[in-house]
Amino acid sequence: MGHYSTGIIIILVLAALTVVEFYVALATHSAVFLLLIAALKAILVIWFFMHVKRLWSAEGGH
């Protein structure tokens, strides 16, 4: 899978999670669920868009 297609999939997942977050906020007034969704979104952004996953990969694959 190419870098662009992975980025597009992650953006679509983040958009879907934002919609879920909106409806969770309307249906339940629980901050716990909202914090879990927000943490999942933050992990996705950090892992894929800030390239943290490359910190633990083997060197030389520039």
Secondary structure, DSSP 8 states (H G I E B T S, - for coil): --HHHHHHHHHHHHHHHHHHHHHHHHH---HHHHHHHHHHHHHHIIIIIS-GGGGGS-TT--
